[in-house]
Amino acid sequence: MEIPTTEALIADARANRAGTDYPTPRQLIENLPVVLRGLCDYILTGEATAYAVARALVSLIEVIEQVQRDASRTH
């Protein structure tokens, strides 16, 4: 069994988000604490696997990177 890498998970997250509108930088910052608290609560339940946590983190990474790419195109 091949061990997934962060980059492979990010590529998967990008493919899953194809055609999806991304939040504005302001929306992302405003919602980030809520998303991180939810992730933390999920981890604390003891039901989260390392893989599930990694997928949640790469989803956040991918959204942040997309917002950064969009912002750099408009400046």
HUCOR-V579174 format. One record per helix or strand of 2 or more residues. SS is the DSSP state (@ for helix, = for strand). FROM is the first residue (numbers start at 1). TO is the last residue. Records with the same first field share a line. If there is no record, write none. Layout:
BEGIN
SS=FROM-TO / FROM-TO
END
This chain:
BEGIN
@=6-16 / 25-44 / 50-74
END
